[in-house]
Amino acid sequence: MEINCDDVAIQHVLTDEAVHRPFDPEVVVKTECMITTYQNVYYFADSFITAKNKLRFTPFSLLTHSAQC
């Protein structure tokens, strides 16, 4: 069986090393993004609609400020 990068990433998500938290945009923007390793924290929502609604009611200034850091 061939193992590619995506398989390893999925395996990492399922380990005890990965932390899973409910999607909260105000928390997500404060989370350090890992670029040389796998993410430490993965956020989840019940649905795309739930995630979209949470983003809709997040202050725009919070989202744009974090993107500039």
Stockholm file with secondary structure:
# STOCKHOLM 1.0

chainA/1-69         MEINCDDVAIQHVLTDEAVHRPFDPEVVVKTECMITTYQNVYYFADSFITAKNKLRFTPFSLLTHSAQC
#=GR chainA/1-69 SS CCCCHHHHHHHHHTSTTSEEEECCHHHHTTSCCCSSSCCSEEEECSCHHHHHHHHHTSCHHHHHHHHHC
#=GC SS_cons        CCCCHHHHHHHHHTSTTSEEEECCHHHHTTSCCCSSSCCSEEEECSCHHHHHHHHHTSCHHHHHHHHHC
//
